[in-house]
Amino acid sequence: MIRPAKENSSQITDILARYPANRGSLIPILQDVQEKFGYLSEEAVEELERLMGISANEIYGVATFYTQFRFSPPGQHTIRSCQGTACHVRGGRQLLQELQQHLGIKSGQTTEDGKFDLERVACLGCCALAPVVSVDGKVHAQITTKKIPSILSQYAGPSWLGQAETGKEDDENT
Amino acid sequence: MTSLQPHVGRGLRQAFTEAQAQWRKLQDSEVPIFFVGAATCGRAAGAGEVLQRLRSHIEAKKLNAQVVEVGCLGPCSFEPLVIVHKSDAPRICYGNIGPDEIIHILENHVLGDDPCKQWALGKMTPGELNGIEDFDAHPMMRQQVRNILRNCGLIDPENPYHYLAREGYRGFLQALEIGPDKTLEEVKAAGLRGRGGAGFPTWRKWQFCRNASGQTKYLICNADEGDPGAFMNRSLIEGDPHAVLEGMLIAAFTLGASQGYIYCRAEYPLAIHRLQVAISQMRELGLLGENIQGSGFSFELTIKKGAGAFVCGEETALIASIEGQRGMPQPRPPFPAVSGLWGRPTVIQNVETLGNLPSILRNGADWYTQYGSESSKGTKTFALAGKIERTGLVEVPLGITLKDIVYDIGGGIPAGKALKAVQTGGPSGGCIPAEKMDLPVDYESLTKAGSIMGSGGMVVLDEDTCVVDIAKYFLSFTQEESCGKCAPCRVGTRAMLSILERITAGEGETADLDNLKEIAQTVKDGSLCGLGQTAPNPVLTTLRYFREEYEEHIDKGWCPAFVCSRMISYHIDRDRCSGCGACSRVCPVEAISGEKKKLHVIDQEICIQCGACLSTCPPVYAAVYRRSGELTRYEQRKEKKGKTK
């Protein structure tokens, strides 16, 4: 959903007004723009180019360096699967595989219905409670592969997972 | 408490008086108080639900009780933690407290006379209560010395009066009193070394910056805790933000820096929030801004959120990131202390280094140097995680042995498994094998063993951990995080990773190990920054201590820890399978067949070795087992047992 360009522009102007007009403000401004719109759209970057006098190439150069920035609209809920050391030795990789299977996507992708984003993160800093998965910033501690369906249905409703896995259920019933 | 220096302004003076009153009220309260550990880790363990339930219960029953949210006390495996104050009893710290338990404690301990000993970890104040031991005598606590973390879990991090009452900002006022030269001398005498990993003497860095020409100087607090497996800085900022900020004031005053930045990872929203709150409180107390406490020293602080790049933990990359550039390192010299942010002299200090400063100034270098070893003074925090009984954040005097940390504080390895190695220093560090557990934890000893102190991540590995897999894990991390500037790092890490991928897939060759070593050396020698220079460490230490395990992968084609999925196969024990069908229901590729109540079989052609069947098979049957090379896990165990008999 892309808002009318005018409204976009005035919101970006508001964000720019919060920071001193220098190069050092670029990353905080990009962070705020992403927080506002969910991602860095082409329109937003063009607008920043116009207002800040930094070329779009340069802006993309900086933005793509950092893992935080995304360039496509996010899903409704963001799942972050921690791949830190403590999570790794306690089965973090299996959890990621399991999440990918349930969601039918790979990490870095969004489910077709736009319900979930799946991201792998280096560390959420909750190592003592490993393995952890966070959904929309809430950390779920000491997750096992068995707990994943119930976590997903907490956010998407109980029927969502059923839809995604109907193929298998049918096999069992027959 | 010592009296305040004459130059302290009226506002701050009054705040100290108010702080004393508030703190005394908290200690002598007639009203019961619940201190709930609500840092990120506590919340992840369910502290949010505990708070909610507790508050609504208190309100519904119209009880007279106070609830205070505090930071992390450290023993994370006992989260959620609650300390309960009751006027006629010692304070008790309870562990693993859920919503039901907290109501039970409220009803039976606070309103009744049963102290709920079953959940008590220990008592925090003197007095006798049902034989509950002191919290400090708890095995996890007794070897710890909590100087940096002294307030964490005990004060409300969003209440500045709590910090002031605990001698807060006294170190900074002392620095103002004695002046920058003597402050530097004190830090030098204390022997404080950078806690970010490399252990560079703090005073020397400061000296370089002070000697550099130019009026404008910057101080940066590096809170971009990017090491996977580390959470010391997060805990300190969440539990006691003012301690870090006071450290910044002391450093900035000594350096003559008028502007400070805190570079904090965006993944730590609560820490950023706590910093924002604390900074505005500093301003109100007259501890930030122009001419602080009439000293002529002016200081401003800005928080910069990291945007997710591990390499930004490196000083020059961090500076580039604050300048709004791609976070790529620059060649040194010039060192940031001479030419850093916007080309001005800049000192970058780790969160914990700064957290040490208030107590050094307050108590003096002599007090500080009573802790630690000859070359490594003071205490250090470690994030204890992995395959260990008691995980958590611990603070110990430097020079303590690894054994003491793993077995005494950490309680050893769970489920009767054997210790294999301890990984220190994250992706820049290495694995120290079980037979080296007598090693003292100080900068020199760890470096000699091939690892590094690092910022304090300590991940314990047990016999179920494959060291080749761990080396691959760290390398895939650094390979992904390499900024790409230096070819040895960009290409070398990828080359090493592909060798490790082949070895763990059962396609290794004998020449691989020598090749690995050679590439590792090239990456070490040919990279500009710390990321590249240390990236081969996990591979080099595992090769040094666990060469046999690499060889088993290559020569025998088996993974002794049963981790490398391409080298193991899953089977169902015909004598134990009950035919419940649990495994076939979870198998994602439908590789398991079998009729109800009859033996199930895994089709090896279809199986993807995900392990879902193994984790699903009910423990009463435990019919799924793994095979790698010659022996199954079963047979291996039996063989081991046979040997010990």
Interface residues (C-beta under 8 A of the other chain):
Chain A: N22 R23 G24 S25 L26 I27 P28 L30 Q31 G61 V62 F65 Y66 T67 Q68 F69 Q83 G84 T85 A86 C87 H88 V89 R90 Q94 Q97 E98 Q101 V121 A122 C123 L124 G125 C126 C127 A128 L129 A130 V132 G137 V139 H140 A141 T144 T145 K146 D171 E172
Chain B: T40 C41 R43 A44 A45 G46 C76 S77 E79 E225 G226 D227 P228 G229 A230 F231 R234 A266 E267 Y268 P269 K304 K305 A307 G308 A309 F310 S321 I322 E323 G324 Q325 R326 G327 M328 A383 L384 A385 G386 K387 T391 G392 L393 Q423 G426 G457 V459 L461 T465 I470 Y473 F474 F477 E481 C483 R585 P588 E590 C610 G611 A612 S615 T616
